[in-house]
Amino acid sequence: MGVFIAMAGKKIELDEDAISEILVADTDSESGSEASDFEDYLEEEEEEDPQQQQASAEVETQGATSGVLPTWGLPRGRNTNIHPFVGPAKGVKKSEAPHINKDSSPLSVMMLFFTEIFHLLVEQTNMYYQQHLDRQARPSCQLPDITLPDMMTFVALALQMGHELKVILHDYWSRLRQLHNLFYGETMARDRFLHILRFLHFSDNSQRTDEGEEYD
């Protein structure tokens, strides 16, 4: 669909290619030369085929006499699969998070999306660790279950490590003067972090449909 502009008593239609050409010329030109580029284009348009001018005039005349103005439509060649959602049902004011308001912290809003994921990680990681103990021929000392604060701290440390890259994982807890950072050791013990990392799990392996198939 083109764009109509009025100039010198005439109505000129610009298609997408013409608009792109004008915009490119505008960005490449120096100040004060934009008008001349545009006028050159209009002069070329005035020299179009008389038959095309007559056809355009007939279309405009028909639109004016019928009282139907051109309407906007979706561009051709674009993805028109637009989600039709326009909001909740009228009159429905139910909130899924009544404790969230304009004064809520970003963390409280984030936890709306991730609380269930953290609970899943805690449950499945502890289960996987217990399955590991059950498979051992000799019983070993069982470590305390991972808690929700443990899992949240683990994720926070993992994210922080992306801002301070080190050669090996143990370096984050290193006591060497050139590497030492109090933050990691004071936030979580190294062995506790490595324990969670070792048994981090999202699903119960015993529920696999095919025991012979490998799953990530």
PyMOL commands that set and color helices and strands:
alter all, ss='L'
color gray80, all
select helices_A, chain A and resi 16-28+34-46+50-66+106-135+148-161+169-173+182-187+190-199+205-207
alter helices_A, ss='H'
color red, helices_A
select strands_A, chain A and resi 3-7+10-14
alter strands_A, ss='S'
color yellow, strands_A
deselect
rebuild
show_as cartoon
